[in-house]
Amino acid sequence: MSDGSAGPAIILVRPQLAENMGTAARAMLNCGLTDLRIVAPRANPLDERAIAAASGADRLLLAAKVVETTAEAVADLNRVWCTTGRDRYMVKPVDTPRQAAAAMRAVVAEGRRCGVLFGPERTGLENDDVAVADTVLTVPLNPDYCSLNLAQAVLLVAYEWFQADAATTLPAMTKGAEGPASKEKLLNFFVHLERELDECGFLRIPDKRPVMVRNIRNMFQRAHLTGQEIQTLHGIVHELVTYRHKKAQG
């Protein structure tokens, strides 16, 4: 069996049913994945129904990282996919599970970490969850009926990862490049930038603010910024703010 800790993290966002967490864990372990993260579950991941549904994969539930927000769940990751079948009107690249698996293999081969977000059973991911991701992952199925349960979706992605050729390589940054920063660093920059945009009045229209924030975040997500580039952006924002304050003081 492959080392599951080296594979993508499977992140269940606000799952509603204990059984679905159990069957998702079972699907993961079938394909050698062990990094399970659960965001604000509506049921107890260690409920007896979840343990029974895991059918021997309950050690993933016992070891699962349970957090309150999607941002916490992806903080240590360098690249994130989100599963959705709906058009979110965000400019993001779109992968099939097979394409995503090849890209994940390349990320892991570079010594970096990645993960996949799966939304609640009834409603799917919210737009703010999708905005955290770099790439949308959509399963090409019958357009007249493409309804998957949570474990089925996890199994499709995990299976493609398991089957992907470990030697697969994709275009990467030039040798010696630092590589994409962790999501924690990127999200910290977003907080800094959005605080200053609120202060200067750029995000002054309450009804439009959520969409504007998501659009700004998506622009930076597509850039796959390194840690050094994020530090540079922090510095740029700081200097612009300092200049504005000096100018205001005459």
C-alpha positions as CSV (number, residue, x, y, z in Angstrom):
1,M,0.0,0.0,0.0
2,S,1.2,3.5,-0.8
3,D,2.0,6.0,1.9
4,G,-1.4,7.7,2.5
5,S,0.2,10.6,4.3
6,A,2.0,11.6,1.1
7,G,-1.2,11.7,-0.9
8,P,-3.8,14.5,-1.0
9,A,-5.8,15.4,2.1
10,I,-9.5,14.6,1.8
11,I,-11.4,17.5,3.4
12,L,-15.1,17.0,4.2
13,V,-16.7,20.4,4.7
14,R,-19.7,20.4,7.0
15,P,-20.7,16.8,6.4
16,Q,-24.2,16.1,7.7
17,L,-24.4,12.3,8.2
18,A,-22.2,10.1,10.3
19,E,-22.6,7.2,7.9
20,N,-21.2,9.4,5.0
21,M,-18.1,10.2,7.0
22,G,-17.6,6.5,7.6
23,T,-18.1,5.5,4.0
24,A,-15.8,8.3,2.8
25,A,-13.1,7.0,5.2
26,R,-13.6,3.5,3.7
27,A,-13.2,4.9,0.2
28,M,-10.0,6.7,1.1
29,L,-8.3,3.7,2.7
30,N,-9.3,1.5,-0.3
31,C,-7.0,3.8,-2.4
32,G,-4.3,4.2,0.2
33,L,-5.2,7.7,1.5
34,T,-5.2,8.4,5.2
35,D,-5.1,12.2,5.7
36,L,-8.8,12.9,6.6
37,R,-9.8,16.4,7.6
38,I,-13.4,17.4,8.7
39,V,-14.7,20.9,8.9
40,A,-17.5,21.7,11.3
41,P,-19.3,18.3,11.1
42,R,-23.0,18.3,11.7
43,A,-22.7,14.8,13.2
44,N,-20.0,13.1,15.4
45,P,-17.3,11.5,13.2
46,L,-16.9,8.9,16.0
47,D,-20.6,8.1,16.1
48,E,-21.3,4.3,16.1
49,R,-22.9,4.7,12.7
50,A,-19.8,6.3,11.3
51,I,-17.6,3.5,12.8
52,A,-19.9,0.8,11.4
53,A,-20.0,2.4,7.9
54,A,-16.2,2.7,7.9
55,S,-16.1,-1.1,7.9
56,G,-12.5,-1.4,9.2
57,A,-11.3,2.1,8.2
58,D,-12.3,3.7,11.5
59,R,-8.7,4.5,12.3
60,L,-9.0,7.3,9.7
61,L,-12.0,8.7,11.7
62,L,-10.0,8.4,15.0
63,A,-7.0,10.2,13.5
64,A,-9.1,12.8,11.5
65,K,-8.2,16.5,12.0
66,V,-11.5,18.2,13.0
67,V,-11.5,22.0,12.6
68,E,-14.1,24.8,12.6
69,T,-13.2,26.5,9.3
70,T,-12.1,25.6,5.8
71,A,-9.2,28.0,6.1
72,E,-7.9,26.0,9.1
73,A,-8.3,22.8,7.1
74,V,-6.2,24.0,4.2
75,A,-3.6,26.2,6.0
76,D,-0.7,23.8,5.6
77,L,-1.5,22.9,1.9
78,N,0.2,24.4,-1.2
79,R,-2.5,23.5,-3.7
80,V,-6.2,22.8,-3.2
81,W,-9.0,21.4,-5.5
82,C,-12.7,21.8,-4.8
83,T,-15.4,19.5,-6.0
84,T,-18.5,21.1,-7.5
85,G,-20.8,20.4,-10.4
86,R,-22.3,23.9,-10.5
87,D,-21.0,27.0,-12.3
88,R,-19.8,29.4,-9.6
89,Y,-19.0,32.2,-12.0
90,M,-15.5,32.4,-10.8
91,V,-12.5,32.3,-13.1
92,K,-10.7,29.1,-12.1
93,P,-9.1,26.2,-14.1
94,V,-11.2,23.1,-14.2
95,D,-9.9,19.5,-13.9
96,T,-11.4,16.1,-14.2
97,P,-10.5,13.6,-11.5
98,R,-7.9,12.1,-13.8
99,Q,-6.3,15.4,-14.7
100,A,-6.3,16.4,-11.0
101,A,-4.7,13.1,-10.0
102,A,-1.8,13.7,-12.4
103,A,-1.4,17.3,-11.1
104,M,-1.5,16.1,-7.5
105,R,1.3,13.5,-8.3
106,A,3.4,16.3,-9.6
107,V,2.8,18.5,-6.5
108,V,3.7,15.6,-4.2
109,A,6.8,14.8,-6.3
110,E,8.0,18.3,-5.6
111,G,7.7,17.7,-1.9
112,R,4.6,19.9,-1.5
113,R,1.1,19.2,-0.1
114,C,-2.3,19.2,-1.6
115,G,-5.9,18.5,-0.8
116,V,-9.5,18.2,-2.1
117,L,-12.6,19.9,-0.7
118,F,-15.9,18.0,-0.7
119,G,-19.0,19.9,0.3
120,P,-22.1,19.0,2.4
121,E,-24.3,16.3,1.0
122,R,-27.4,18.5,0.4
123,T,-26.0,21.8,-0.7
124,G,-22.4,21.3,-1.7
125,L,-19.6,23.8,-1.1
126,E,-20.4,27.5,-0.5
127,N,-18.8,30.1,-2.7
128,D,-16.4,31.1,0.0
129,D,-15.1,27.5,0.2
130,V,-14.7,27.4,-3.5
131,A,-12.7,30.7,-3.4
132,V,-10.1,29.1,-1.2
133,A,-9.3,26.5,-3.9
134,D,-6.9,26.9,-6.8
135,T,-8.8,24.5,-9.2
136,V,-12.3,23.2,-9.6
137,L,-12.7,19.5,-9.9
138,T,-15.7,18.3,-11.8
139,V,-16.6,14.7,-12.7
140,P,-17.8,14.3,-16.3
141,L,-21.0,12.3,-16.0
142,N,-24.3,12.0,-17.7
143,P,-25.5,15.6,-18.0
144,D,-29.1,14.5,-17.5
145,Y,-28.2,12.9,-14.1
146,C,-25.0,13.5,-12.3
147,S,-25.9,13.0,-8.7
148,L,-23.1,11.5,-6.5
149,N,-23.2,10.8,-2.8
150,L,-20.2,11.9,-0.7
151,A,-18.4,8.6,-0.6
152,Q,-18.8,8.0,-4.3
153,A,-17.2,11.4,-5.0
154,V,-14.4,10.7,-2.6
155,L,-13.8,7.3,-4.2
156,L,-13.7,8.7,-7.7
157,V,-11.0,11.2,-6.8
158,A,-9.1,8.7,-4.6
159,Y,-9.2,6.0,-7.2
160,E,-7.7,8.2,-9.9
161,W,-5.0,9.2,-7.5
162,F,-4.2,5.6,-6.8
163,Q,-4.1,4.7,-10.5
164,A,-2.1,7.7,-11.6
165,D,1.4,7.0,-12.7
166,A,3.7,8.3,-10.0
167,A,6.2,9.3,-12.7
168,T,3.7,11.8,-14.3
169,T,5.2,15.2,-14.6
170,L,3.5,18.5,-15.4
171,P,5.0,21.8,-16.4
172,A,6.5,23.3,-13.3
173,M,8.4,26.5,-12.3
174,T,12.0,26.7,-13.2
175,K,14.5,24.7,-11.2
176,G,15.3,26.2,-7.8
177,A,12.0,28.1,-7.6
178,E,10.5,28.2,-4.1
179,G,7.2,26.8,-5.1
180,P,3.7,27.8,-4.1
181,A,3.2,29.1,-0.6
182,S,1.0,27.4,2.0
183,K,-2.6,28.4,2.1
184,E,-2.1,29.9,5.6
185,K,0.4,32.5,4.2
186,L,-2.0,33.3,1.3
187,L,-5.0,33.6,3.6
188,N,-3.0,35.9,6.0
189,F,-2.2,38.1,3.0
190,F,-5.9,38.2,2.1
191,V,-6.8,39.4,5.6
192,H,-4.1,42.1,5.4
193,L,-5.2,43.3,1.9
194,E,-8.9,43.2,2.6
195,R,-8.5,45.1,5.9
196,E,-6.7,47.9,4.0
197,L,-9.2,47.8,1.1
198,D,-12.0,48.3,3.7
199,E,-10.0,51.2,5.3
200,C,-9.5,53.0,2.0
201,G,-13.2,52.5,1.0
202,F,-12.6,50.2,-2.0
203,L,-15.0,47.6,-0.5
204,R,-17.5,50.2,0.6
205,I,-20.6,48.7,-1.0
206,P,-21.9,46.0,1.4
207,D,-24.0,44.2,-1.1
208,K,-21.0,43.9,-3.5
209,R,-18.3,43.2,-1.0
210,P,-18.5,39.4,-0.8
211,V,-18.3,39.0,-4.6
212,M,-15.5,41.5,-4.9
213,V,-13.5,39.8,-2.2
214,R,-13.9,36.4,-3.8
215,N,-12.9,37.8,-7.2
216,I,-9.7,39.4,-5.7
217,R,-8.9,36.1,-3.9
218,N,-9.4,34.1,-7.1
219,M,-7.0,36.4,-9.0
220,F,-4.2,35.7,-6.5
221,Q,-5.0,32.0,-6.2
222,R,-4.4,31.6,-10.0
223,A,-0.9,33.1,-9.6
224,H,0.4,30.2,-7.4
225,L,2.4,32.7,-5.4
226,T,5.6,31.7,-3.5
227,G,6.2,32.7,0.1
228,Q,8.7,35.3,-1.0
229,E,6.2,36.8,-3.4
230,I,3.5,37.0,-0.7
231,Q,6.0,38.8,1.6
232,T,6.6,41.3,-1.3
233,L,2.9,41.9,-1.6
234,H,2.6,42.5,2.1
235,G,5.4,45.1,1.7
236,I,3.7,46.7,-1.3
237,V,0.4,47.0,0.6
238,H,2.2,48.4,3.7
239,E,4.1,51.0,1.6
240,L,1.0,52.1,-0.2
241,V,-0.8,52.6,3.1
242,T,2.1,54.5,4.6
243,Y,2.3,56.7,1.6
244,R,-1.5,57.4,1.7
245,H,-1.3,58.3,5.4
246,K,1.8,60.6,4.9
247,K,0.0,62.4,2.0
248,A,-3.2,62.8,4.1
249,Q,-1.1,64.5,6.8
250,G,0.2,67.0,4.3
